[in-house]
Amino acid sequence: MAVMPFRLRHWRQLSPATAALPLFEELLQDAGAEEESRQASAKMRAALASAEPGMRRALLEEHLTEQIAQVLRTSSTRISRDTPFNTLGMDSLMGLELRNRLESSLGVSLQATLVWSHPTIAALVPHLAAKAGVPLEDFSPAAARMVDAQEIEADGLSDDELSDVDASALLTEKLAALDQEYRQ
């Protein structure tokens, strides 16, 4: 027995005859599942990126609903965008399973408290989109101007005091609030 670094793909390329032996069948199945997961992640991200800006939210909501339904082992029709996950029966282990599924399907790293920090589909979708680097809406310069200097000053900051990261976070927050008002 030994513990050592092992690159399965490299080993398969160097020893295809050995890799084909029945002894290694289970190991290679796991590798196939990992590759399928990477391909599914790339496919989902490509679908989000290529979708019309107005359709990205619906696409991500649909994907999230499917993942939640699989974790809860229920029908996706039972899940609405504003229903808190805990009222659906989701516990902390299911929350971790959902987080793992989303990390795998979207190819992003997510916090363990994801479902408790964002307890509904409506709250979680903008967070996932931001993590995936896919804007939900078409953020044209006109949309960006919706957050003007008065709103920034109302938050107690001047333009000169904001870093790019702070300004981006503030803009995202304000646009999410406007989007929420629009949807109500």
C-alpha positions as CSV (number, residue, x, y, z in Angstrom):
1,M,0.0,0.0,0.0
2,A,1.2,3.5,-0.7
3,V,0.0,7.1,-0.7
4,M,1.2,9.1,-3.7
5,P,-0.1,11.6,-6.2
6,F,-1.9,9.9,-9.1
7,R,-3.0,11.5,-12.3
8,L,-5.6,9.0,-13.7
9,R,-5.8,10.6,-17.2
10,H,-2.0,10.5,-17.6
11,W,-1.8,6.9,-16.4
12,R,-4.6,5.9,-18.8
13,Q,-2.7,7.4,-21.7
14,L,0.6,5.8,-20.8
15,S,-0.8,2.3,-20.0
16,P,-4.0,1.8,-21.9
17,A,-3.7,-2.0,-21.8
18,T,-3.4,-2.0,-18.0
19,A,-6.2,0.6,-17.6
20,A,-8.5,-1.7,-19.6
21,L,-8.1,-4.6,-17.1
22,P,-11.3,-5.5,-15.2
23,L,-9.4,-4.8,-11.9
24,F,-9.5,-1.0,-12.7
25,E,-13.0,-0.9,-14.1
26,E,-14.5,0.9,-11.0
27,L,-11.7,3.4,-10.9
28,L,-12.3,4.3,-14.6
29,Q,-16.1,4.6,-14.0
30,D,-15.5,7.2,-11.3
31,A,-13.2,9.1,-13.7
32,G,-15.9,9.0,-16.4
33,A,-18.4,10.4,-13.9
34,E,-16.0,13.2,-13.1
35,E,-15.5,14.0,-16.8
36,E,-19.3,14.0,-17.4
37,S,-19.7,16.4,-14.5
38,R,-17.2,18.8,-16.0
39,Q,-18.9,18.6,-19.4
40,A,-22.3,19.2,-17.8
41,S,-20.9,22.2,-15.9
42,A,-19.4,23.6,-19.1
43,K,-22.7,23.0,-21.0
44,M,-24.8,24.8,-18.3
45,R,-22.4,27.8,-18.2
46,A,-22.4,28.0,-22.0
47,A,-26.2,27.8,-22.0
48,L,-26.4,30.7,-19.5
49,A,-23.9,32.8,-21.3
50,S,-25.5,32.3,-24.7
51,A,-29.1,32.8,-23.5
52,E,-30.8,36.1,-24.1
53,P,-30.3,38.4,-21.1
54,G,-34.0,38.3,-20.2
55,M,-34.0,34.4,-20.3
56,R,-31.0,33.8,-18.1
57,R,-33.0,34.2,-14.9
58,A,-35.6,31.7,-16.0
59,L,-33.0,29.3,-17.2
60,L,-31.1,29.4,-13.8
61,E,-34.4,29.2,-11.9
62,E,-35.4,26.1,-13.8
63,H,-32.0,24.5,-13.2
64,L,-32.1,25.4,-9.5
65,T,-35.7,24.0,-9.2
66,E,-34.6,20.7,-10.8
67,Q,-31.7,20.4,-8.5
68,I,-33.8,21.1,-5.4
69,A,-36.5,18.6,-6.5
70,Q,-33.8,16.0,-6.9
71,V,-32.4,16.7,-3.4
72,L,-35.8,16.7,-1.8
73,R,-37.0,13.7,-4.0
74,T,-40.1,15.5,-4.9
75,S,-41.8,17.0,-8.0
76,S,-40.5,20.3,-9.3
77,T,-44.0,21.6,-9.5
78,R,-44.2,21.7,-5.7
79,I,-41.4,24.2,-5.6
80,S,-42.0,27.9,-6.2
81,R,-39.5,30.7,-6.5
82,D,-40.6,32.4,-3.3
83,T,-41.0,29.3,-1.0
84,P,-38.4,29.1,1.7
85,F,-36.3,25.9,1.4
86,N,-36.9,25.0,5.1
87,T,-40.7,24.9,4.6
88,L,-40.1,22.4,1.8
89,G,-38.4,20.1,4.4
90,M,-34.8,20.9,3.5
91,D,-32.4,20.2,6.4
92,S,-28.7,21.0,6.7
93,L,-27.5,17.8,5.1
94,M,-29.9,18.4,2.1
95,G,-28.6,22.0,2.0
96,L,-25.0,20.6,1.6
97,E,-26.1,18.2,-1.0
98,L,-27.8,21.0,-3.0
99,R,-24.6,23.1,-2.6
100,N,-22.5,20.2,-3.9
101,R,-24.8,19.7,-6.9
102,L,-24.7,23.4,-7.7
103,E,-21.0,23.5,-7.4
104,S,-20.7,20.6,-9.8
105,S,-23.4,21.7,-12.3
106,L,-22.2,25.4,-12.4
107,G,-18.5,24.9,-11.9
108,V,-18.3,27.4,-9.0
109,S,-17.3,27.3,-5.4
110,L,-20.1,28.0,-2.9
111,Q,-20.2,28.4,0.8
112,A,-21.6,25.7,3.0
113,T,-24.3,28.0,4.4
114,L,-25.6,28.8,0.9
115,V,-29.2,27.8,1.4
116,W,-29.5,29.5,4.7
117,S,-28.0,32.8,3.4
118,H,-30.2,32.7,0.3
119,P,-33.4,30.8,1.5
120,T,-35.5,30.9,-1.7
121,I,-34.9,30.4,-5.4
122,A,-35.6,34.1,-5.9
123,A,-32.8,35.0,-3.5
124,L,-30.4,32.3,-4.6
125,V,-30.5,32.9,-8.4
126,P,-28.8,36.3,-8.4
127,H,-26.1,35.0,-6.1
128,L,-25.5,32.0,-8.3
129,A,-25.4,34.2,-11.4
130,A,-22.8,36.5,-9.8
131,K,-20.7,33.5,-8.8
132,A,-20.9,32.1,-12.3
133,G,-20.0,35.5,-13.7
134,V,-23.2,35.6,-15.8
135,P,-25.3,38.8,-15.6
136,L,-29.0,38.0,-15.3
137,E,-30.0,41.2,-17.2
138,D,-28.5,43.2,-20.0
139,F,-26.5,45.8,-18.0
140,S,-26.3,48.5,-20.6
141,P,-24.8,51.9,-19.6
142,A,-28.4,53.2,-19.3
143,A,-29.2,50.6,-16.7
144,A,-26.0,51.3,-14.9
145,R,-26.9,55.0,-14.6
146,M,-30.0,54.0,-12.6
147,V,-27.7,54.1,-9.6
148,D,-26.7,57.7,-9.5
149,A,-24.6,59.8,-7.2
150,Q,-27.5,60.8,-5.0
151,E,-28.1,57.1,-4.1
152,I,-24.4,56.6,-3.4
153,E,-24.3,59.6,-1.2
154,A,-27.5,58.5,0.6
155,D,-25.5,55.4,1.6
156,G,-23.0,57.6,3.3
157,L,-20.2,57.4,0.7
158,S,-18.9,59.7,-1.9
159,D,-17.7,58.6,-5.4
160,D,-14.1,59.1,-4.3
161,E,-14.4,56.8,-1.3
162,L,-15.7,53.8,-3.3
163,S,-13.3,51.1,-4.5
164,D,-14.2,49.3,-7.7
165,V,-15.3,46.3,-5.8
166,D,-17.5,48.3,-3.4
167,A,-19.0,50.2,-6.3
168,S,-19.7,47.0,-8.2
169,A,-21.3,45.4,-5.1
170,L,-23.4,48.5,-4.5
171,L,-24.5,48.6,-8.1
172,T,-25.4,44.9,-8.0
173,E,-27.4,45.4,-4.8
174,K,-29.3,48.4,-6.2
175,L,-30.1,46.6,-9.4
176,A,-31.3,43.5,-7.5
177,A,-33.6,45.8,-5.4
178,L,-34.9,47.4,-8.6
179,D,-35.4,44.0,-10.2
180,Q,-37.3,42.8,-7.1
181,E,-39.6,45.9,-7.2
182,Y,-40.2,45.3,-10.9
183,R,-41.2,41.7,-10.3
184,Q,-43.7,42.6,-7.6
